[in-house]
Amino acid sequence: MISIIIPAYNAEKYIERCLKSIQNQSYLNYEVIIIDDGSTDHTAEICKEWSVSDERIRYFYKKNGGSASARNYGLKCVNGDYISFIDADDYVDKNFLMQMYNCIINTKADIVQCDFMKTTSLKEIKKENRYEIKMYNNIEFLQAFCNKSSYLKTAVLWNKLYKKILFDGIEFPEKRGIDDEFVICEVIYKAKVICEINDILYYYYMSPNSQMRSAPTLKSIDNVEAIEGQLNFFKTINQPGLYNCLLYRYYSSVSGAYHLVQDYFPEQRKLLIELNKKLSTWKNVFWVKEIPFKDKILLIFRIKFPKVFKKIHMKVSRILNRSRD
């Protein structure tokens, strides 16, 4: 059985679309574990109605503590041998579970990953299915994790199906702006075989009120700490190539964090000094063979001309997002 964990906070506008997409799955042997993280809207009433009408849906309420605490709570409630995470404002293709499950069984994989699509539309998107698979061992997949072009798809929790055993001893760090990037490297490393399906089966809804699109807070720079943890993890498992490859993302994140604090929280002088100290060694990437030359040039532009880089990056992102909707 597959256990689907859904953290939900004030998700009344989206949760029914999410649950409907799960209820319409071609694969039926699953349970849905909704962790209501202290919602103050009508999320509870909606979820309770769904749990009454479908015995596979289980609803739990907890005091607000963030998505990490909700996921930790959910992990304690699972009955299945496999785990999937779906965010309450997202939805999945009708064959999401079937394709992921068949792949994990047929290839004897520990993790299966599918492709995803970003959308700002509340309407469900129709697409043409394609099905190609690629196999990795854990180090190969961590290489994809470190690669700039495939980092996002690899780093997130929600486009994957996992063997439950991979989360033994894993706990998401609470009260952070992000949580998946603190644990995903360890989860991947524990896997021996990973399968990637080149098919869009997950739809990531970019709502105006989502954490990633809301006004900056100091939690917005938690990714620096997460990447430092990833770098330390690569040292621990003796993978200097992975360490070096991740340095581009690390210095990009430190630069972004420094300028965010400088623009929005200039009173945080101690934090600015600390981030500036971290950034002071960024030129070391010039001697790192694992980072492509074009990325080294991009890093220079990002650090030396942050405002121009941000404007161009935001403009390109808007164009790409419109083309996908």
VOLUMKE-531749 format. One line per field, with one value per residue (C-alpha): residue number from 1; x, y, z. Coordinates in Angstrom, 3 decimals, m for minus. Example, Ala and Ser with C-alpha at 12.3 -4.5 7.8 and 13.67 -1.06 7.14 Angstrom:
seq	(1,2)
x	(12.300,13.670)
y	(m4.500,m1.060)
z	(7.800,7.140)
***
This chain:
seq	(1,2,3,4,5,6,7,8,9,10,11,12,13,14,15,16,17,18,19,20,21,22,23,24,25,26,27,28,29,30,31,32,33,34,35,36,37,38,39,40,41,42,43,44,45,46,47,48,49,50,51,52,53,54,55,56,57,58,59,60,61,62,63,64,65,66,67,68,69,70,71,72,73,74,75,76,77,78,79,80,81,82,83,84,85,86,87,88,89,90,91,92,93,94,95,96,97,98,99,100,101,102,103,104,105,106,107,108,109,110,111,112,113,114,115,116,117,118,119,120,121,122,123,124,125,126,127,128,129,130,131,132,133,134,135,136,137,138,139,140,141,142,143,144,145,146,147,148,149,150,151,152,153,154,155,156,157,158,159,160,161,162,163,164,165,166,167,168,169,170,171,172,173,174,175,176,177,178,179,180,181,182,183,184,185,186,187,188,189,190,191,192,193,194,195,196,197,198,199,200,201,202,203,204,205,206,207,208,209,210,211,212,213,214,215,216,217,218,219,220,221,222,223,224,225,226,227,228,229,230,231,232,233,234,235,236,237,238,239,240,241,242,243,244,245,246,247,248,249,250,251,252,253,254,255,256,257,258,259,260,261,262,263,264,265,266,267,268,269,270,271,272,273,274,275,276,277,278,279,280,281,282,283,284,285,286,287,288,289,290,291,292,293,294,295,296,297,298,299,300,301,302,303,304,305,306,307,308,309,310,311,312,313,314,315,316,317,318,319,320,321,322,323,324,325)
x	(0.000,1.052,0.717,0.221,1.094,m0.540,0.386,m2.430,m2.640,m5.491,m5.926,m9.692,m9.272,m7.168,m7.507,m10.556,m8.806,m5.864,m8.051,m10.121,m6.979,m5.977,m9.432,m9.397,m6.200,m6.026,m4.142,m6.452,m4.389,m3.478,m4.262,m4.292,m3.007,m4.026,m2.217,m4.107,m1.442,m3.734,m5.795,m8.049,m10.243,m12.601,m9.868,m10.950,m14.604,m13.671,m11.197,m13.529,m16.236,m13.825,m12.617,m16.219,m17.039,m13.814,m12.355,m8.929,m8.671,m7.548,m7.679,m5.513,m5.420,m2.401,m1.354,0.327,4.020,4.868,5.062,8.052,6.184,3.174,5.334,6.979,3.507,2.397,5.376,4.238,0.798,1.657,0.599,1.964,5.265,5.676,5.383,4.485,4.239,1.719,1.241,m2.347,m2.413,m0.968,m2.559,m1.445,m2.117,m4.609,m1.750,0.646,0.450,0.113,3.174,5.272,4.279,4.781,8.203,9.321,8.189,9.455,12.877,13.258,14.028,14.020,12.899,10.962,10.876,8.584,8.671,6.463,4.947,4.615,1.288,m0.345,m3.756,m6.486,m7.664,m6.360,m3.956,m4.335,m1.212,0.032,1.541,5.042,6.922,10.680,12.729,16.315,18.109,20.622,22.567,22.623,25.821,24.678,21.404,23.196,25.202,21.903,20.973,24.105,23.606,22.150,19.701,18.229,18.580,14.986,13.417,15.761,15.742,11.986,10.048,6.743,7.470,8.688,7.598,9.797,10.205,9.066,12.276,14.267,12.648,13.643,15.565,14.755,13.173,12.412,13.923,11.110,10.659,12.584,11.602,12.246,12.500,12.934,16.412,17.680,16.977,16.754,20.473,20.449,17.278,18.768,22.055,20.211,18.687,20.591,18.520,16.605,14.327,13.346,10.202,10.348,6.641,4.788,2.682,2.746,1.397,2.987,0.615,2.379,m0.261,0.207,0.155,2.579,5.664,8.014,6.195,5.334,7.178,10.767,11.469,14.674,13.469,13.893,17.640,17.412,18.563,22.120,22.099,20.510,23.236,25.931,24.422,24.544,28.199,29.053,27.157,29.214,32.359,31.079,30.463,33.796,32.410,34.627,33.275,29.734,31.008,32.747,29.811,27.488,29.690,28.048,24.663,26.141,27.774,24.736,22.559,24.913,24.987,21.195,20.867,23.312,21.504,18.085,19.163,20.846,17.674,14.999,16.727,19.681,19.518,20.777,24.403,25.771,24.046,25.348,28.913,28.509,27.130,29.822,32.456,30.940,30.856,34.472,35.789,33.580,36.528,37.598,35.136,37.507,39.757,36.947,36.872,33.373,31.781,31.392,33.095,29.762,28.488,31.609,30.901,27.262,28.358,30.522,27.556,25.283,27.626,28.910,25.625,22.904,20.103,20.524,20.735,17.557,15.586,16.650,16.012,12.504,11.648,12.782,10.885,7.653,7.993,8.637,5.731,3.308,4.410,3.673,0.176)
y	(0.000,3.592,6.178,9.733,12.453,15.866,18.746,21.304,24.827,27.144,25.170,25.572,26.956,24.056,20.933,19.550,19.693,17.859,15.166,14.772,14.112,11.426,9.861,9.618,7.548,4.442,2.779,2.163,0.624,3.767,5.761,9.537,11.077,14.728,16.626,19.841,22.139,24.370,25.826,28.774,28.613,25.826,23.275,21.097,20.893,20.043,17.351,15.799,15.484,13.732,11.393,10.393,9.700,7.761,5.435,5.621,9.281,9.876,13.330,14.557,17.964,19.415,22.779,24.982,24.242,24.361,21.845,20.037,19.273,18.152,15.794,14.416,13.806,12.140,9.777,8.390,7.566,5.668,2.055,1.558,0.158,3.163,6.896,9.846,13.504,15.779,19.439,20.508,23.139,20.797,17.955,14.831,13.055,10.171,7.721,9.246,6.361,3.606,4.609,5.282,2.016,m0.122,1.428,0.878,m2.761,m3.610,m2.008,m2.918,0.739,2.399,5.781,6.695,10.273,11.790,15.093,17.996,21.153,24.545,26.303,29.495,28.423,26.877,24.925,21.411,20.997,18.296,16.828,14.100,11.218,9.999,7.277,6.922,5.751,6.230,4.337,5.691,4.507,6.810,8.656,9.211,10.621,12.886,14.142,15.116,16.737,18.910,19.782,23.277,22.178,19.225,20.422,21.518,18.343,16.202,18.212,18.372,15.697,15.702,14.273,10.950,7.600,6.162,2.908,3.631,2.246,5.162,7.471,5.382,7.734,10.761,13.839,17.075,20.133,22.283,26.059,26.522,28.287,25.025,21.459,18.958,20.164,19.441,15.697,14.776,14.027,11.509,9.865,9.588,8.207,5.456,4.298,1.815,2.162,5.227,5.310,8.496,8.624,11.242,12.027,14.956,13.380,16.131,19.695,22.291,25.182,28.505,30.352,34.059,33.261,30.360,30.477,30.650,33.705,35.670,38.653,37.909,36.909,35.791,32.226,32.948,32.428,29.017,27.474,28.604,26.451,23.579,23.636,23.844,20.685,19.070,20.044,18.594,15.429,15.028,15.384,12.695,10.202,11.109,12.555,15.566,15.690,16.204,18.760,20.776,20.579,22.032,25.075,27.024,26.737,27.463,30.760,31.760,31.195,33.064,36.008,35.997,35.796,38.639,41.012,40.014,40.822,44.011,45.171,44.084,43.631,46.079,46.191,42.583,43.680,40.510,38.363,40.558,40.234,36.460,36.159,38.460,36.238,33.173,34.986,36.135,32.774,32.611,32.970,29.459,28.161,29.292,26.331,23.799,21.610,20.267,23.697,24.610,27.783,29.388,28.897,30.557,33.573,33.528,33.487,36.561,38.377,37.244,38.435,41.644,42.840,41.353,43.802,43.440,39.657,39.595,41.648,39.440,36.258,37.386,38.417,35.075,33.187,35.060,34.297,30.613,30.364,31.973,29.564,26.569,27.652)
z	(0.000,m0.690,2.082,0.810,3.317,2.768,5.097,4.954,6.297,5.293,2.084,1.621,m1.910,m3.179,m1.041,m2.854,m6.220,m4.660,m3.077,m6.236,m8.277,m5.775,m5.649,m9.466,m9.464,m11.639,m8.757,m5.797,m2.989,m1.069,2.041,2.345,5.571,5.869,8.607,9.283,10.690,12.726,9.866,10.713,7.592,6.435,5.712,8.653,7.588,3.994,4.981,7.530,4.877,2.541,5.287,6.068,2.411,1.673,4.296,2.644,3.699,7.290,8.848,11.742,13.383,15.171,16.530,13.941,13.665,9.968,7.144,8.670,11.886,9.840,7.781,10.933,12.353,9.133,9.066,12.411,10.982,7.797,7.255,3.753,2.537,0.233,0.902,m1.303,m0.312,m2.032,m1.128,m0.478,m3.237,m5.881,m7.812,m9.685,m12.960,m12.779,m13.446,m10.915,m8.441,m11.047,m13.052,m9.967,m8.289,m11.403,m11.900,m8.317,m8.482,m11.957,m11.516,m7.822,m7.153,m3.742,m5.119,m8.255,m9.494,m12.115,m13.956,m12.868,m14.276,m12.587,m13.019,m11.766,m13.080,m10.964,m13.997,m14.458,m17.353,m19.985,m21.496,m23.771,m21.849,m22.523,m20.724,m20.646,m17.691,m16.618,m13.859,m11.349,m8.359,m5.340,m6.267,m9.843,m8.589,m6.121,m9.093,m10.739,m7.425,m7.617,m11.275,m11.775,m14.458,m12.531,m8.921,m8.382,m9.749,m7.658,m4.413,m3.791,m1.913,m3.713,m7.181,m5.811,m4.410,m1.672,0.135,3.664,5.177,3.741,6.297,9.304,11.581,9.389,10.950,9.160,10.897,12.228,12.241,9.016,5.806,3.952,5.182,2.328,1.361,4.877,4.546,0.859,0.385,3.214,1.890,m1.609,m0.278,1.604,m1.689,m3.839,m7.014,m8.233,m11.267,m13.087,m15.224,m17.953,m17.732,m16.159,m13.426,m10.779,m11.026,m8.760,m8.168,m7.582,m5.588,m4.821,m1.094,m1.159,1.027,m1.950,m3.438,m0.283,1.176,2.288,5.879,7.547,6.985,3.274,3.679,5.372,2.105,2.964,6.088,4.148,1.484,4.145,5.597,2.151,1.726,5.141,4.237,1.047,3.151,5.510,2.696,1.047,m2.190,m3.030,m6.591,m5.320,m2.818,m5.527,m7.920,m5.261,m4.627,m7.458,m5.801,m2.382,m3.328,m5.389,m2.318,0.004,m2.408,m2.670,1.122,1.685,m0.662,0.677,4.241,3.055,1.263,3.754,7.122,7.193,10.984,11.088,11.116,12.703,10.082,7.253,8.567,8.803,5.263,3.883,5.483,3.830,0.487,0.737,m0.513,m3.625,m6.025,m5.055,m7.652,m10.430,m9.619,m9.333,m12.447,m11.676,m12.282,m15.985,m17.205,m18.167,m14.591,m13.232,m15.440,m14.346,m10.715,m11.268,m12.788,m9.968,m7.218,m8.798,m10.337,m8.082,m8.915,m12.666,m12.302,m10.189,m12.726,m15.625,m13.632,m12.601,m16.150,m17.584,m14.861,m15.641,m19.345,m18.664,m16.220,m18.704,m21.423,m19.165,m18.105)
***
